[in-house]
Amino acid sequence: MRKTWLMVAALAGAAWMGGTLAVAESKPDAVETAPVQWGADEKLPKFEDLKFLAGKDEGHKSPMEVVAKAIKASKDSKFDDLKSCYSKEARTRLDEQAWVNGKESTQIKLISGLLATLDAAKLKEIKQNTVGRYGVVMANSEKGTHLIRCHIAGGNWRLKDTYHEDYSRNYMTGMEDLRKAIAGGSGAEVKKYVDQYESTVLDLLAGVQDGVDPYDLLAKKLKKITDSEATPHWLLNYYSGEAALWFHTDKADTFMVVRISNEWDPKTNGYTNVVRIPINSLASFNKTPGNAFKNWVTDYDWGDPEPEDGKDGSADGSKDGK
């Protein structure tokens, strides 16, 4: 029995190809030249080449280790220990002011409160690129499924994000309803998940041909993308709340892309997570997957930009992580 992509994900947790067409002159012996291709796609890496490099110090050897350390520090309300889970440069942003529901706080207090709700015994590491310096840890709380970005800095694995929203984002938000819309092939239902600034392009095509709705075509394409026996592999954009589900088989690679946005909900008079389909990112992954992958998960060997850490895991060798 075929597993749905949502169920598996829950368990696991467009480069412009334009160009200039050379137009032949009106001469008997003129020869039309081939179009010049710009931004040629790079080859998509082999799935089995995804990896993690090893960190140097205890508690920082892998993405899972540093997330587990951060969860323990949060449960124990030890902010210095939590700060030591970040690079020295990132720690300067943790004490910045933040507001939630009109109440003033700091980023580190809000992040600590969110991490304290997670179970360190139920984490899952997800490889992101072939360089091995960026990784994601999937964790679950009563509020949903969270993806936590980690990277190597100073020779050790560190938490990357210093803004609380990146930890509170629930990547299962609305996914069941989205799955049903795609499975049903309803263009009208799928349209609800497209941001207005991107739907303008599809609206332009509406009515061009009788009986052909661009959103019905989009729904059909999405159904084809997600109709796979493959276990989807989460790829989280290094910089944003967009996530790509990579369906890999020996025969094909397809990508479903979603964005979890924090939007104002007039019903609750507060912000809430909403799932969207980012059309541009979706097109990029399914038309030029090599380029999209490389930029999405920073698959570049830039090396380690920070100095070597102290033996205790702090970026400057101090014992309290200050």
C-alpha positions in Angstrom: 0.0 0.0 0.0 1.4 3.4 -1.1 2.3 5.7 1.8 1.2 9.3 1.5 3.9 11.9 1.4 2.5 13.7 4.4 2.5 10.6 6.6 6.0 9.7 5.8 7.1 13.3 6.3 5.5 13.4 9.7 7.3 10.3 10.7 10.6 11.6 9.3 9.4 14.6 10.2 13.8 29.1 -10.9 17.1 29.7 -12.1 16.2 31.7 -15.2 16.8 29.5 -18.2 16.4 32.3 -20.6 18.7 33.3 -23.4 18.9 35.2 -26.6 17.8 33.6 -29.8 20.0 34.7 -32.6 17.7 35.7 -35.5 19.0 34.9 -39.0 19.1 37.7 -41.5 17.0 37.5 -44.6 19.7 36.1 -46.8 19.5 32.9 -48.9 22.6 31.4 -47.2 21.7 32.5 -43.6 21.9 29.9 -40.9 19.9 30.1 -37.7 22.0 29.7 -34.7 21.0 27.8 -31.5 19.8 29.9 -28.5 22.4 30.9 -26.0 21.7 29.2 -22.6 22.3 31.3 -19.5 22.5 29.9 -16.0 22.9 26.3 -17.1 21.9 23.9 -14.3 24.4 22.2 -12.2 24.1 18.5 -11.6 22.0 17.4 -8.7 24.3 15.7 -6.1 23.8 12.0 -5.4 21.4 11.5 -2.5 23.9 9.1 -0.8 26.6 11.9 -0.8 24.8 14.0 1.8 26.8 14.0 5.0 27.7 15.6 8.3 31.3 16.5 9.3 32.2 15.7 12.9 32.7 18.5 15.5 35.6 18.4 17.9 34.2 18.7 21.4 31.8 16.8 23.5 28.3 18.1 23.2 29.2 19.6 19.8 30.2 16.6 17.6 26.9 16.4 15.7 23.8 18.5 15.2 21.8 16.2 17.5 24.3 16.6 20.3 24.2 20.4 20.3 20.4 20.5 20.1 20.2 18.0 23.0 22.6 20.2 25.0 20.5 23.3 24.3 17.3 21.5 25.4 18.9 20.4 28.7 20.2 24.0 29.3 16.8 25.4 28.6 15.0 22.9 30.9 17.5 23.8 33.6 17.2 27.6 32.9 21.0 27.9 32.4 21.3 30.7 29.9 25.1 30.6 29.9 25.0 27.0 28.9 22.5 27.7 26.2 24.6 30.6 24.9 27.6 28.2 24.6 25.5 26.3 22.0 25.9 29.3 19.7 29.0 30.8 18.0 30.6 33.7 19.7 29.4 36.1 17.1 25.8 34.8 17.3 25.6 35.3 21.1 25.7 39.0 20.8 22.2 38.8 19.3 20.6 36.6 21.9 20.0 39.4 24.4 18.1 41.6 21.9 14.7 42.6 22.9 11.7 40.8 21.6 7.9 41.0 22.0 5.3 38.3 22.0 1.6 39.1 22.4 2.6 42.6 23.5 4.9 41.4 26.2 8.6 42.4 26.2 11.2 39.7 26.6 14.6 38.8 25.0 15.4 36.4 22.2 17.2 34.0 24.5 14.4 33.8 27.0 11.9 33.0 24.3 14.1 30.5 22.6 14.8 28.8 25.9 11.1 28.6 26.6 10.5 26.9 23.3 13.4 24.5 23.5 12.4 23.4 27.0 9.2 21.9 25.6 11.1 19.5 23.4 12.2 15.9 24.2 15.9 15.4 23.7 15.3 11.6 23.5 13.1 12.0 20.4 15.3 14.0 17.9 16.1 13.1 14.3 19.1 14.4 12.4 18.6 15.3 8.7 21.5 15.7 6.4 21.4 18.8 4.2 24.3 18.9 1.8 27.5 17.3 0.6 29.8 19.7 2.4 28.7 18.5 5.8 28.7 21.9 7.6 25.0 22.4 7.7 22.4 20.1 9.3 18.8 20.1 10.6 17.3 18.4 13.6 13.7 17.5 13.7 11.9 17.7 17.0 8.3 17.5 18.2 6.4 19.3 20.8 2.7 19.7 21.7 2.6 22.5 19.2 3.8 20.5 16.2 7.0 19.5 14.3 10.0 21.8 14.4 13.1 21.9 12.3 16.2 23.3 14.0 19.1 24.6 11.9 22.6 23.8 13.0 26.0 24.6 11.4 29.7 24.2 12.1 31.4 27.3 13.6 34.8 27.2 15.3 35.2 23.5 14.6 32.0 22.6 16.5 28.3 22.2 15.8 26.3 25.2 16.9 22.7 26.3 16.8 22.3 28.8 13.9 19.2 30.8 14.5 19.0 33.5 17.1 15.3 34.5 16.5 12.6 32.7 18.4 10.2 32.4 15.5 12.6 30.0 13.8 12.2 27.5 16.7 8.4 27.9 17.1 7.6 27.4 13.4 5.4 24.2 13.1 6.2 22.5 9.8 3.1 20.3 9.9 0.8 23.4 9.9 -2.0 22.9 7.4 -0.2 20.0 5.7 -3.1 17.6 6.0 -5.5 20.0 4.3 -2.8 20.8 1.6 -2.3 17.1 1.0 -6.1 16.6 0.5 -6.3 19.6 -1.9 -3.5 18.1 -4.0 -4.9 14.6 -3.9 -8.3 15.9 -5.0 -6.8 17.8 -7.9 -8.8 20.9 -7.2 -7.3 24.0 -8.7 -9.6 26.2 -6.6 -8.4 24.6 -3.4 -4.7 24.7 -4.4 -5.1 28.4 -5.2 -5.8 29.1 -1.5 -2.2 28.1 -0.8 -0.5 30.5 -3.3 0.5 33.9 -2.1 -1.2 36.8 -3.9 2.0 38.2 -5.2 2.8 34.9 -7.0 -0.8 34.1 -8.0 -0.8 37.2 -10.2 1.2 35.3 -12.9 -1.2 32.4 -12.9 -4.2 34.7 -12.9 -2.8 36.3 -16.1 -3.2 32.9 -17.9 -6.8 32.4 -16.7 -9.2 32.4 -19.6 -6.6 32.2 -22.3 -8.0 28.8 -23.4 -11.5 27.7 -22.8 -11.7 24.8 -20.3 -8.1 25.2 -19.1 -7.6 26.6 -15.6 -3.9 27.3 -14.7 -4.6 26.3 -11.1 -6.0 23.0 -12.2 -2.8 22.5 -14.1 -0.8 23.4 -11.0 -2.9 20.9 -8.9 -2.2 18.2 -11.5 1.6 19.0 -11.4 1.7 18.9 -7.6 -0.1 15.6 -7.6 2.4 14.1 -10.1 5.3 15.4 -7.9 4.0 13.9 -4.7 2.7 10.7 -6.1 5.8 8.7 -5.2 6.8 5.6 -3.3 9.9 7.4 -2.1 10.4 8.5 1.5 10.6 12.3 1.3 13.8 13.9 2.7 13.4 17.3 4.3 15.6 20.1 3.0 15.3 23.3 5.0 16.4 26.6 3.4 19.5 27.9 5.2 17.9 31.4 5.5 14.1 31.1 5.5 11.0 29.1 6.5 10.8 27.3 3.2 11.2 23.6 3.2 11.6 21.2 0.2 10.5 17.6 0.4 12.9 15.6 -1.8 11.4 12.5 -3.3 14.3 10.4 -4.5 14.2 7.1 -6.4 16.6 5.4 -8.8 14.4 6.6 -11.6 13.6 10.2 -10.7 14.0 13.1 -8.3 11.1 15.4 -7.6 10.6 18.2 -5.1 7.5 19.5 -3.2 8.2 23.0 -1.7 6.3 24.6 1.1 6.8 27.8 3.1 5.6 28.2 6.7 4.8 31.8 7.3 3.9 33.6 10.5 0.8 35.6 9.6 -1.7 37.8 11.4 -5.0 36.0 12.3 -7.8 38.4 12.9 -9.9 35.6 14.5 -7.4 35.1 17.3 -6.0 38.6 17.2 -2.5 37.2 17.0 0.1 35.6 14.7 -0.2 32.0 13.6 1.7 29.7 11.3 0.3 29.3 7.7 1.4 26.9 5.0 2.0 28.4 1.5 3.2 27.0 -1.8 6.1 29.2 -3.0 5.7 28.9 -6.8 9.2 30.3 -7.7 11.0 27.9 -5.4 8.8 25.0 -6.5 9.7 25.8 -10.2 13.4 26.2 -9.4 13.6 22.8 -7.8 11.7 20.9 -10.5 13.3 22.7 -13.4 16.9 23.4 -12.3 17.3 21.2 -9.2 21.1 21.3 -9.1 21.2 25.1 -8.8 18.2 25.2 -6.4 19.8 22.6 -4.1 23.2 24.3 -4.1 21.9 27.7 -3.1 19.1 26.3 -0.8 21.4 24.4 1.5 24.6 26.3 0.9 26.4 23.4 -0.8 29.7 25.3 -1.0 32.9 24.4 0.7 33.6 27.8 2.2 35.5 26.2 5.1 35.1 27.3 8.8 34.8 31.1 9.0 35.4 31.2 12.8 38.5 30.5 14.9 39.0 27.2 16.7 36.9 26.7 19.9 38.1 26.1 23.4 38.2 22.6 24.6 35.2 23.1 26.8 33.0 23.9 23.8 32.9 27.7 24.2 34.0 29.8 21.3 36.6 31.7 23.3 37.7 29.0 25.8 35.8 30.4 28.7 34.0 28.0 31.0 30.7 29.8 31.4 30.2 30.5 27.7 30.1 34.3 28.2 
